[in-house]
Amino acid sequence: MRCTFPLWAALATVGCLVAPASVKPGHAEQADAAMGGALPLLESDAPFVALPVSRHRPAVVSVPRGATSKRPVLVVAHGAGDRPEWQCELWRGIVGDRAFILCPRGFPTNPYVPPEQTGYFFTTHHALGREITLALAALGERFPEHVDLEAPAYAGFSQGAIMGALLLPNHPARFARAALVEGGYGLFREWDIPTAERWRAHGGVRALLACGRDRCAAQARESAGRMRRGGIDVRVIHAEGAGHSYGGVMEREVKAAFAWVIEGDRRWASP
């Protein structure tokens, strides 16, 4: 399902996303960094930048402008036929400048039309996992001083949530927390006790299962019980009337619950 956000009107092409982030430390900041204090101020000409990813199309990154400390990462995977720009803007509205938001692009639904006119999808969760690994490496190279790649968080909508549930227990990034919106809630039996135990052993801490439909919410509650028995802290929210969407009432519900998702991770305390 496509949801149009203002960023799409502002960024007409993928090329327009290339707004290089620059770090411009002042003298005091340089002195602080040399003494082990604050890092140089992270400045970017735009809140969103394009990130070249080896063997893949460019990802979109929301930059934590003004950061003077290392910031954690939230990886966000969109739904089938969706675009990373839309998800990155929505999640920037939730996260702000507290973290880097990394939105992989996937494969075009129609490779024969201009990039700005097509949606994207992920062929398999294995392919998505590989793209995320390469995108995280590229993010570390682009922002080596300011990005903290340890225990990232994950968010996904629809296909991105379904595939996220499949890759979380084993991905080498060792995702600690997740917000799965209208996907990954149990329709495809993504969660059983051993799977939750495997994610817990791999660094998993807690997950938010967000639903806009009654069926999704009912199955999410069943999955949550199995996940809790496997050692994962889980919360289920039902944004009644939202349907299969991530804007509007769903966005408000997820934003309100996200503080719980990241609770206990001090890196997210930065304004």
Backbone as CSV, one residue per row, in Angstrom:
resi,resn,N_x,N_y,N_z,CA_x,CA_y,CA_z,C_x,C_y,C_z
1,MET,0.848,-1.204,0.000,0.000,0.000,0.000,0.876,1.243,0.000
2,ARG,0.542,2.196,-0.879,1.321,3.404,-0.946,0.706,4.489,-0.089
3,CYS,1.566,5.195,0.650,1.127,6.336,1.449,2.027,7.498,1.089
4,THR,1.457,8.581,0.592,2.268,9.692,0.097,2.593,10.658,1.221
5,PHE,3.861,11.042,1.307,4.308,11.970,2.324,4.961,13.169,1.638
6,PRO,5.102,14.290,2.345,5.666,15.499,1.749,7.052,15.317,1.168
7,LEU,7.838,14.418,1.698,9.191,14.218,1.193,9.164,13.856,-0.271
8,TRP,8.144,13.080,-0.695,8.079,12.648,-2.085,7.923,13.845,-3.021
9,ALA,7.168,14.844,-2.589,7.009,16.027,-3.419,8.290,16.837,-3.460
10,ALA,9.037,16.810,-2.388,10.257,17.615,-2.313,11.416,16.970,-3.042
11,LEU,11.413,15.632,-3.122,12.521,14.912,-3.736,12.004,14.224,-4.987
12,ALA,12.161,14.843,-6.117,11.551,14.327,-7.335,12.256,13.113,-7.896
13,THR,13.551,12.973,-7.627,14.302,11.842,-8.163,15.240,11.317,-7.114
14,VAL,15.725,10.085,-7.357,16.717,9.517,-6.449,17.951,10.393,-6.425
15,GLY,18.293,10.975,-7.572,19.467,11.827,-7.624,19.365,13.021,-6.696
16,CYS,18.137,13.521,-6.489,17.954,14.663,-5.609,18.293,14.331,-4.173
17,LEU,18.344,13.045,-3.860,18.648,12.663,-2.488,20.115,12.848,-2.157
18,VAL,20.942,13.018,-3.162,22.369,13.095,-2.896,22.699,14.467,-2.355
19,ALA,22.561,14.596,-1.050,22.886,15.832,-0.346,23.973,15.471,0.648
20,PRO,25.242,15.614,0.266,26.311,15.085,1.098,26.333,15.690,2.484
21,ALA,26.401,14.816,3.473,26.521,15.283,4.853,27.956,15.672,5.114
22,SER,28.140,16.768,5.793,29.491,17.222,6.078,29.649,17.449,7.563
23,VAL,30.796,17.108,8.075,31.116,17.336,9.472,32.011,18.550,9.539
24,LYS,31.559,19.560,10.247,32.291,20.822,10.291,32.548,21.202,11.740
25,PRO,33.595,20.657,12.354,33.852,20.950,13.755,34.429,22.342,13.954
26,GLY,34.002,22.975,15.027,34.615,24.234,15.421,35.834,23.979,16.284
27,HIS,36.558,25.035,16.668,37.783,24.872,17.451,37.497,24.232,18.802
28,ALA,36.438,24.679,19.473,36.120,24.112,20.780,35.753,22.644,20.660
29,GLU,35.004,22.318,19.607,34.602,20.923,19.415,35.802,20.053,19.107
30,GLN,36.758,20.576,18.325,37.974,19.827,18.040,38.740,19.560,19.326
31,ALA,38.789,20.550,20.201,39.498,20.374,21.465,38.810,19.335,22.332
32,ASP,37.465,19.392,22.388,36.723,18.400,23.165,36.981,16.997,22.656
33,ALA,36.972,16.832,21.315,37.186,15.518,20.740,38.581,15.020,21.061
34,ALA,39.572,15.906,21.004,40.942,15.504,21.297,41.106,15.072,22.738
35,MET,40.293,15.628,23.643,40.381,15.282,25.060,39.433,14.148,25.429
36,GLY,38.812,13.533,24.416,37.912,12.424,24.695,36.515,12.876,25.042
37,GLY,36.180,14.142,24.753,34.857,14.662,25.060,33.922,14.491,23.890
38,ALA,33.133,15.541,23.603,32.150,15.458,22.540,32.812,15.299,21.176
39,LEU,32.108,14.641,20.288,32.576,14.500,18.911,32.312,15.802,18.154
40,PRO,32.961,15.974,16.997,32.640,17.144,16.173,31.158,17.172,15.830
41,LEU,30.599,18.352,15.718,29.191,18.516,15.394,28.895,17.903,14.033
42,LEU,27.877,17.051,13.969,27.490,16.444,12.701,26.515,17.372,11.992
43,GLU,26.942,17.907,10.867,26.113,18.821,10.094,25.800,18.196,8.742
44,SER,24.595,18.401,8.270,24.186,17.894,6.963,23.347,18.951,6.276
45,ASP,23.551,19.104,4.969,22.792,20.099,4.227,21.311,19.748,4.127
46,ALA,20.970,18.488,4.338,19.574,18.037,4.290,19.392,16.925,5.317
47,PRO,18.181,16.737,5.820,17.973,15.669,6.805,18.071,14.277,6.209
48,PHE,17.882,14.157,4.875,17.941,12.862,4.215,19.050,12.868,3.171
49,VAL,19.828,11.799,3.129,20.887,11.675,2.136,20.795,10.314,1.474
50,ALA,21.300,10.241,0.257,21.393,8.965,-0.437,22.683,8.274,-0.029
51,LEU,22.618,6.982,0.204,23.780,6.203,0.611,24.047,5.122,-0.418
52,PRO,25.127,5.232,-1.194,25.465,4.157,-2.125,25.714,2.854,-1.370
53,VAL,25.159,1.759,-1.876,25.300,0.448,-1.260,25.846,-0.515,-2.302
54,SER,26.898,-1.206,-1.974,27.536,-2.123,-2.907,26.532,-3.129,-3.462
55,ARG,26.497,-3.246,-4.795,25.674,-4.222,-5.527,24.177,-3.994,-5.355
56,HIS,23.788,-2.843,-4.845,22.365,-2.529,-4.648,22.091,-1.079,-5.022
57,ARG,20.847,-0.749,-5.127,20.460,0.644,-5.362,20.632,1.443,-4.070
58,PRO,20.769,2.769,-4.171,21.061,3.577,-2.983,19.982,3.462,-1.910
59,ALA,20.429,3.395,-0.677,19.528,3.469,0.472,19.284,4.938,0.795
60,VAL,18.300,5.190,1.637,18.042,6.531,2.152,18.430,6.542,3.623
61,VAL,19.074,7.619,4.059,19.483,7.752,5.456,18.943,9.058,6.020
62,SER,18.318,8.970,7.173,17.958,10.155,7.951,19.121,10.429,8.894
63,VAL,19.705,11.607,8.779,20.919,11.959,9.518,20.569,12.680,10.813
64,PRO,21.146,12.267,11.938,20.901,12.971,13.210,21.706,14.268,13.268
65,ARG,21.195,15.281,12.613,21.924,16.548,12.518,22.127,17.170,13.894
66,GLY,23.325,17.678,14.093,23.662,18.298,15.365,24.226,17.337,16.384
67,ALA,24.366,16.064,16.024,24.892,15.078,16.971,26.332,15.392,17.334
68,THR,26.656,15.273,18.612,28.037,15.400,19.085,28.448,14.159,19.864
69,SER,27.688,13.084,19.675,27.995,11.804,20.285,27.597,10.709,19.305
70,LYS,28.064,9.504,19.542,27.672,8.396,18.686,26.177,8.137,18.825
71,ARG,25.528,7.870,17.714,24.091,7.643,17.714,23.779,6.234,17.208
72,PRO,22.750,5.605,17.760,22.373,4.255,17.338,21.714,4.277,15.961
73,VAL,21.376,3.097,15.480,20.796,2.958,14.139,19.444,2.265,14.222
74,LEU,18.494,2.786,13.468,17.218,2.128,13.234,17.155,1.775,11.756
75,VAL,17.064,0.490,11.447,16.900,0.033,10.068,15.410,-0.105,9.799
76,VAL,14.938,0.483,8.704,13.511,0.464,8.377,13.312,-0.142,6.990
77,ALA,12.523,-1.198,6.910,12.227,-1.859,5.635,10.776,-1.580,5.242
78,HIS,10.573,-1.122,4.041,9.244,-0.729,3.561,8.436,-1.941,3.086
79,GLY,7.189,-1.685,2.712,6.328,-2.723,2.181,6.513,-2.895,0.680
80,ALA,5.959,-3.974,0.130,6.061,-4.238,-1.308,5.352,-3.145,-2.099
81,GLY,6.032,-2.588,-3.094,5.484,-1.509,-3.889,5.641,-0.140,-3.262
82,ASP,6.309,-0.087,-2.144,6.511,1.135,-1.367,7.855,1.758,-1.761
83,ARG,8.224,2.814,-1.066,9.506,3.469,-1.328,10.209,3.778,-0.005
84,PRO,11.543,3.697,0.015,12.253,3.991,1.261,12.116,5.436,1.706
85,GLU,11.926,6.360,0.760,11.765,7.760,1.135,10.586,7.943,2.089
86,TRP,9.475,7.278,1.796,8.265,7.449,2.601,8.476,6.932,4.018
87,GLN,9.087,5.758,4.125,9.317,5.187,5.449,10.324,6.002,6.247
88,CYS,11.373,6.478,5.579,12.381,7.259,6.296,11.787,8.555,6.827
89,GLU,10.900,9.186,6.057,10.304,10.427,6.553,9.381,10.152,7.737
90,LEU,8.553,9.118,7.614,7.658,8.801,8.716,8.438,8.529,9.995
91,TRP,9.485,7.722,9.894,10.236,7.367,11.098,11.091,8.516,11.617
92,ARG,11.483,9.442,10.742,12.163,10.630,11.255,11.216,11.437,12.132
93,GLY,9.929,11.443,11.781,8.952,12.119,12.614,8.820,11.490,13.994
94,ILE,9.172,10.218,14.110,9.120,9.520,15.391,10.446,9.619,16.135
95,VAL,11.532,9.454,15.423,12.864,9.364,16.030,13.556,10.714,16.139
96,GLY,13.307,11.601,15.178,14.004,12.884,15.168,15.488,12.704,14.922
97,ASP,16.298,13.433,15.684,17.751,13.387,15.531,18.420,12.494,16.571
98,ARG,17.665,11.587,17.158,18.241,10.709,18.181,19.048,9.570,17.583
99,ALA,18.836,9.264,16.310,19.480,8.096,15.717,19.603,8.272,14.210
100,PHE,20.459,7.454,13.608,20.477,7.300,12.163,19.323,6.376,11.786
101,ILE,18.598,6.715,10.729,17.558,5.840,10.207,18.013,5.387,8.825
102,LEU,18.164,4.085,8.662,18.684,3.512,7.427,17.560,2.763,6.723
103,CYS,17.197,3.212,5.523,16.079,2.639,4.780,16.578,2.034,3.470
104,PRO,16.750,0.708,3.420,17.196,0.067,2.178,16.137,0.162,1.095
105,ARG,16.569,0.110,-0.161,15.658,0.360,-1.279,15.018,-0.905,-1.834
106,GLY,15.773,-1.986,-1.974,15.223,-3.184,-2.583,15.272,-3.134,-4.098
107,PHE,14.380,-3.911,-4.735,14.356,-4.075,-6.187,13.123,-3.383,-6.752
108,PRO,13.243,-2.696,-7.900,12.084,-1.977,-8.445,10.978,-2.916,-8.910
109,THR,9.740,-2.542,-8.643,8.625,-3.345,-9.127,8.532,-3.295,-10.646
110,ASN,8.972,-2.194,-11.232,9.019,-2.072,-12.687,10.340,-1.402,-13.063
111,PRO,11.357,-2.191,-13.439,12.671,-1.613,-13.742,12.716,-0.848,-15.057
112,TYR,11.608,-0.826,-15.809,11.611,-0.188,-17.122,11.012,1.208,-17.109
113,VAL,10.707,1.723,-15.933,10.232,3.097,-15.829,11.252,3.886,-15.020
114,PRO,11.218,5.212,-15.080,12.181,6.020,-14.306,12.111,5.684,-12.817
115,PRO,13.256,5.739,-12.133,13.298,5.363,-10.714,12.294,6.117,-9.850
116,GLU,12.015,7.366,-10.201,11.099,8.156,-9.373,9.644,7.762,-9.569
117,GLN,9.373,6.883,-10.531,7.993,6.502,-10.817,7.650,5.077,-10.390
118,THR,8.576,4.374,-9.791,8.320,2.989,-9.412,8.385,2.787,-7.908
119,GLY,7.703,1.747,-7.455,7.867,1.297,-6.084,8.947,0.228,-6.036
120,TYR,9.190,-0.286,-4.857,10.253,-1.278,-4.675,9.764,-2.405,-3.779
121,PHE,10.439,-3.552,-3.873,10.110,-4.686,-3.020,11.397,-5.459,-2.737
122,PHE,11.312,-6.394,-1.814,12.445,-7.243,-1.468,12.132,-8.661,-1.934
123,THR,13.029,-9.250,-2.702,12.743,-10.540,-3.326,12.584,-11.659,-2.302
124,THR,13.447,-11.708,-1.293,13.358,-12.695,-0.212,13.922,-12.067,1.049
125,HIS,13.663,-12.693,2.192,14.244,-12.144,3.426,15.757,-12.346,3.452
126,HIS,16.240,-13.360,2.730,17.697,-13.539,2.633,18.318,-12.367,1.863
127,ALA,17.663,-11.969,0.762,18.160,-10.839,-0.024,18.108,-9.553,0.795
128,LEU,17.018,-9.350,1.526,16.919,-8.173,2.379,18.023,-8.184,3.427
129,GLY,18.270,-9.343,4.038,19.324,-9.437,5.048,20.682,-9.068,4.490
130,ARG,20.978,-9.536,3.282,22.268,-9.204,2.664,22.356,-7.718,2.357
131,GLU,21.260,-7.145,1.856,21.263,-5.709,1.552,21.461,-4.891,2.824
132,ILE,20.833,-5.299,3.911,21.005,-4.593,5.181,22.451,-4.676,5.644
133,THR,23.074,-5.841,5.535,24.473,-5.990,5.954,25.381,-5.032,5.198
134,LEU,25.197,-4.959,3.879,26.029,-4.075,3.069,25.698,-2.606,3.337
135,ALA,24.420,-2.305,3.583,24.033,-0.924,3.861,24.591,-0.457,5.203
136,LEU,24.594,-1.327,6.199,25.177,-0.963,7.494,26.682,-0.715,7.360
137,ALA,27.350,-1.523,6.564,28.787,-1.318,6.340,29.021,0.030,5.657
138,ALA,28.185,0.352,4.674,28.323,1.633,3.984,28.045,2.794,4.924
139,LEU,27.075,2.629,5.816,26.761,3.682,6.789,27.948,3.911,7.720
140,GLY,28.581,2.834,8.157,29.752,2.964,9.020,30.906,3.668,8.333
141,GLU,31.055,3.441,7.042,32.119,4.112,6.286,31.794,5.587,6.057
142,ARG,30.525,5.894,5.881,30.120,7.281,5.602,30.191,8.149,6.857
143,PHE,29.812,7.588,8.004,29.777,8.349,9.253,30.559,7.609,10.342
144,PRO,31.853,7.410,10.143,32.622,6.551,11.062,32.694,7.056,12.491
145,GLU,32.664,8.373,12.686,32.768,8.916,14.042,31.450,8.868,14.800
146,HIS,30.346,9.057,14.083,29.080,9.306,14.764,28.116,8.124,14.827
147,VAL,28.339,7.090,14.022,27.382,5.993,14.006,27.821,4.876,14.951
148,ASP,26.857,4.358,15.704,27.076,3.225,16.597,26.301,2.047,16.015
149,LEU,27.014,1.082,15.460,26.394,-0.035,14.760,26.039,-1.199,15.677
150,GLU,26.340,-1.073,16.958,26.033,-2.160,17.885,24.530,-2.217,18.165
151,ALA,23.998,-3.417,18.224,22.607,-3.666,18.628,21.627,-2.673,18.005
152,PRO,21.538,-2.627,16.680,20.587,-1.701,16.062,19.146,-2.124,16.327
153,ALA,18.234,-1.201,16.061,16.803,-1.495,16.127,16.297,-1.723,14.708
154,TYR,15.142,-2.367,14.610,14.571,-2.690,13.305,13.103,-2.291,13.295
155,ALA,12.657,-1.752,12.172,11.241,-1.472,11.977,10.872,-1.886,10.561
156,GLY,9.658,-2.380,10.395,9.218,-2.777,9.070,7.720,-2.657,8.944
157,PHE,7.283,-2.413,7.718,5.855,-2.364,7.420,5.519,-3.436,6.392
158,SER,4.458,-4.195,6.619,3.954,-5.178,5.675,5.070,-6.155,5.277
159,GLN,5.484,-6.163,4.009,6.541,-7.086,3.600,7.812,-6.878,4.411
160,GLY,8.144,-5.635,4.692,9.339,-5.365,5.485,9.233,-5.911,6.895
161,ALA,8.011,-5.968,7.434,7.803,-6.532,8.770,7.826,-8.055,8.728
162,ILE,7.189,-8.646,7.708,7.191,-10.106,7.565,8.614,-10.623,7.438
163,MET,9.368,-10.014,6.525,10.744,-10.461,6.315,11.632,-10.125,7.508
164,GLY,11.302,-9.038,8.198,12.047,-8.709,9.404,11.916,-9.781,10.458
165,ALA,10.686,-10.287,10.653,10.484,-11.349,11.635,11.296,-12.584,11.285
166,LEU,11.496,-12.830,9.987,12.253,-14.002,9.552,13.756,-13.828,9.716
167,LEU,14.241,-12.594,9.588,15.695,-12.394,9.653,16.209,-11.999,11.033
168,LEU,15.335,-11.481,11.892,15.778,-11.015,13.210,16.532,-12.070,14.025
169,PRO,16.073,-13.326,14.068,16.738,-14.290,14.954,18.161,-14.651,14.564
170,ASN,18.564,-14.347,13.317,19.871,-14.822,12.865,20.752,-13.762,12.210
171,HIS,20.243,-12.565,12.012,21.020,-11.584,11.245,22.297,-11.195,11.985
172,PRO,23.416,-11.074,11.269,24.691,-10.755,11.930,24.732,-9.398,12.615
173,ALA,23.815,-8.483,12.282,23.795,-7.181,12.956,23.355,-7.305,14.401
174,ARG,22.700,-8.417,14.762,22.224,-8.664,16.118,21.249,-7.569,16.572
175,PHE,20.131,-7.486,15.866,19.093,-6.513,16.211,18.558,-6.808,17.605
176,ALA,18.436,-5.752,18.410,17.984,-5.918,19.788,16.494,-5.644,19.956
177,ARG,15.949,-4.734,19.151,14.570,-4.286,19.333,13.911,-4.140,17.967
178,ALA,12.602,-4.314,17.944,11.913,-4.255,16.662,10.507,-3.706,16.817
179,ALA,10.054,-3.022,15.764,8.668,-2.566,15.650,8.146,-3.092,14.320
180,LEU,7.240,-4.054,14.381,6.712,-4.703,13.180,5.269,-4.250,12.986
181,VAL,5.034,-3.536,11.891,3.728,-2.922,11.642,3.001,-3.667,10.530
182,GLU,1.851,-4.239,10.859,1.006,-4.934,9.877,1.777,-5.998,9.097
183,GLY,2.585,-6.727,9.797,3.336,-7.827,9.211,4.225,-8.440,10.278
184,GLY,4.601,-9.714,10.081,5.447,-10.367,11.064,4.735,-10.704,12.358
185,TYR,3.415,-10.715,12.313,2.615,-10.905,13.530,2.143,-12.343,13.712
186,GLY,2.442,-13.218,12.731,2.049,-14.610,12.889,1.254,-15.200,11.758
187,LEU,0.896,-14.420,10.740,0.125,-14.937,9.618,0.842,-16.101,8.947
188,PHE,2.159,-16.013,8.859,2.961,-17.065,8.231,3.723,-17.885,9.271
189,ARG,3.200,-17.896,10.488,3.809,-18.656,11.587,5.286,-18.258,11.792
190,GLU,5.497,-16.950,11.764,6.866,-16.456,11.919,7.434,-16.732,13.304
191,TRP,6.568,-16.807,14.315,7.056,-16.897,15.688,6.571,-18.178,16.371
192,ASP,7.530,-18.905,16.909,7.240,-19.971,17.860,8.245,-19.818,18.997
193,ILE,8.134,-20.639,20.002,9.012,-20.476,21.164,10.490,-20.642,20.799
194,PRO,10.878,-21.683,20.052,12.295,-21.819,19.694,12.838,-20.626,18.894
195,THR,11.993,-20.071,17.985,12.449,-18.910,17.205,12.693,-17.715,18.114
196,ALA,11.785,-17.475,19.053,11.969,-16.382,20.004,13.204,-16.621,20.868
197,GLU,13.409,-17.856,21.286,14.597,-18.178,22.089,15.871,-17.928,21.294
198,ARG,15.821,-18.259,20.006,16.997,-18.042,19.159,17.296,-16.553,19.023
199,TRP,16.240,-15.746,18.838,16.478,-14.298,18.756,17.003,-13.771,20.092
200,ARG,16.443,-14.240,21.185,16.915,-13.809,22.504,18.397,-14.128,22.675
201,ALA,18.813,-15.320,22.271,20.220,-15.705,22.382,21.103,-14.883,21.446
202,HIS,20.477,-14.320,20.414,21.213,-13.533,19.416,21.151,-12.038,19.715
203,GLY,20.646,-11.672,20.890,20.626,-10.272,21.296,19.261,-9.632,21.343
204,GLY,18.201,-10.351,20.993,16.870,-9.785,20.997,16.381,-9.448,22.394
205,VAL,15.705,-8.328,22.532,15.213,-7.867,23.832,13.701,-7.701,23.828
206,ARG,13.181,-6.884,22.922,11.740,-6.622,22.917,11.244,-6.286,21.524
207,ALA,9.937,-6.474,21.349,9.328,-6.234,20.047,7.939,-5.640,20.214
208,LEU,7.599,-4.746,19.302,6.277,-4.163,19.215,5.593,-4.748,17.990
209,LEU,4.401,-5.316,18.167,3.596,-5.808,17.058,2.415,-4.863,16.918
210,ALA,2.373,-4.120,15.808,1.356,-3.087,15.614,0.399,-3.491,14.504
211,CYS,-0.879,-3.433,14.798,-1.899,-3.878,13.853,-2.981,-2.826,13.657
212,GLY,-3.508,-2.782,12.428,-4.639,-1.915,12.144,-5.889,-2.692,11.803
213,ARG,-5.803,-4.030,11.800,-6.935,-4.898,11.469,-7.182,-5.875,12.617
214,ASP,-8.428,-6.296,12.772,-8.793,-7.205,13.865,-8.044,-8.532,13.763
215,ARG,-7.981,-9.097,12.561,-7.329,-10.391,12.397,-5.855,-10.312,12.765
216,CYS,-5.216,-9.252,12.328,-3.802,-9.046,12.666,-3.626,-8.979,14.173
217,ALA,-4.479,-8.210,14.842,-4.342,-8.047,16.291,-4.541,-9.365,17.026
218,ALA,-5.518,-10.172,16.582,-5.763,-11.460,17.237,-4.567,-12.392,17.086
219,GLN,-4.010,-12.463,15.882,-2.859,-13.339,15.658,-1.612,-12.805,16.364
220,ALA,-1.494,-11.481,16.429,-0.351,-10.887,17.115,-0.366,-11.244,18.592
221,ARG,-1.534,-11.272,19.203,-1.617,-11.635,20.622,-1.183,-13.091,20.838
222,GLU,-1.569,-13.966,19.918,-1.137,-15.354,20.019,0.383,-15.459,19.867
223,SER,0.942,-14.763,18.895,2.389,-14.771,18.696,3.116,-14.194,19.897
224,ALA,2.542,-13.135,20.478,3.178,-12.495,21.634,3.329,-13.471,22.783
225,GLY,2.336,-14.331,22.987,2.438,-15.318,24.050,3.600,-16.266,23.837
226,ARG,3.785,-16.711,22.603,4.909,-17.598,22.303,6.236,-16.865,22.427
227,MET,6.275,-15.626,21.990,7.510,-14.854,22.068,7.913,-14.614,23.516
228,ARG,6.936,-14.319,24.362,7.253,-14.101,25.779,7.806,-15.371,26.415
229,ARG,7.227,-16.499,26.050,7.727,-17.774,26.585,9.144,-18.053,26.093
230,GLY,9.512,-17.455,24.964,10.864,-17.597,24.440,11.828,-16.544,24.944
231,GLY,11.361,-15.655,25.833,12.259,-14.695,26.460,12.241,-13.298,25.876
232,ILE,11.328,-13.023,24.947,11.240,-11.692,24.344,10.104,-10.916,24.985
233,ASP,10.372,-9.680,25.376,9.340,-8.793,25.905,8.546,-8.250,24.721
234,VAL,7.235,-8.362,24.748,6.415,-8.006,23.590,5.241,-7.130,24.016
235,ARG,4.920,-6.179,23.164,3.720,-5.373,23.340,2.943,-5.395,22.024
236,VAL,1.635,-5.547,22.109,0.757,-5.524,20.934,-0.123,-4.281,21.004
237,ILE,-0.167,-3.532,19.915,-1.083,-2.394,19.852,-2.034,-2.596,18.677
238,HIS,-3.279,-2.211,18.876,-4.303,-2.323,17.842,-4.825,-0.924,17.542
239,ALA,-4.386,-0.374,16.433,-4.849,0.939,15.995,-6.157,0.724,15.244
240,GLU,-7.239,0.666,15.973,-8.535,0.310,15.383,-8.932,1.285,14.277
241,GLY,-9.323,0.691,13.159,-9.747,1.490,12.021,-8.624,1.885,11.088
242,ALA,-7.366,1.618,11.461,-6.240,2.037,10.628,-6.109,1.176,9.381
243,GLY,-6.544,-0.095,9.466,-6.389,-0.984,8.322,-4.924,-1.268,8.030
244,HIS,-4.664,-1.655,6.791,-3.290,-2.005,6.397,-2.564,-0.733,5.967
245,SER,-2.149,0.051,6.938,-1.516,1.340,6.665,-0.498,1.651,7.750
246,TYR,0.299,2.659,7.504,1.266,3.066,8.517,1.209,4.553,8.814
247,GLY,0.290,5.275,8.196,0.133,6.691,8.486,-1.034,6.938,9.424
248,GLY,-1.363,8.188,9.666,-2.529,8.548,10.444,-2.533,7.977,11.845
249,VAL,-3.636,7.290,12.203,-3.770,6.766,13.557,-2.701,5.723,13.860
250,MET,-2.294,4.940,12.855,-1.234,3.949,13.092,0.075,4.649,13.462
251,GLU,0.415,5.677,12.734,1.639,6.418,13.040,1.602,6.974,14.456
252,ARG,0.466,7.518,14.865,0.361,8.080,16.209,0.504,6.999,17.279
253,GLU,-0.096,5.839,17.045,-0.003,4.750,18.016,1.429,4.227,18.126
254,VAL,2.080,4.060,16.985,3.459,3.560,16.998,4.384,4.580,17.643
255,LYS,4.185,5.850,17.345,5.018,6.887,17.949,4.886,6.874,19.463
256,ALA,3.664,6.698,19.958,3.450,6.672,21.404,4.101,5.461,22.046
257,ALA,4.158,4.339,21.328,4.709,3.098,21.885,6.213,2.969,21.696
258,PHE,6.797,3.803,20.831,8.211,3.609,20.514,9.119,3.862,21.714
259,ALA,8.698,4.731,22.614,9.499,4.972,23.825,9.681,3.669,24.603
260,TRP,8.659,2.819,24.596,8.771,1.519,25.248,9.744,0.608,24.505
261,VAL,9.729,0.663,23.178,10.608,-0.195,22.371,12.073,0.049,22.715
262,ILE,12.460,1.312,22.854,13.869,1.643,23.072,14.217,1.844,24.547
263,GLU,13.246,1.658,25.412,13.481,1.833,26.843,14.638,0.951,27.320
264,GLY,15.531,1.548,28.089,16.661,0.800,28.615,17.928,0.923,27.798
265,ASP,17.837,1.476,26.578,19.018,1.703,25.741,19.396,3.172,25.876
266,ARG,20.417,3.455,26.650,20.786,4.833,26.976,21.204,5.636,25.762
267,ARG,21.615,4.974,24.703,22.067,5.708,23.517,20.930,6.531,22.898
268,TRP,19.681,6.134,23.163,18.530,6.831,22.600,18.104,8.025,23.434
269,ALA,18.828,8.307,24.505,18.439,9.410,25.388,18.768,10.772,24.815
270,SER,19.648,10.816,23.794,20.055,12.099,23.241,18.868,12.763,22.568
271,PRO,18.710,14.075,22.724,17.586,14.785,22.113,17.696,14.830,20.589
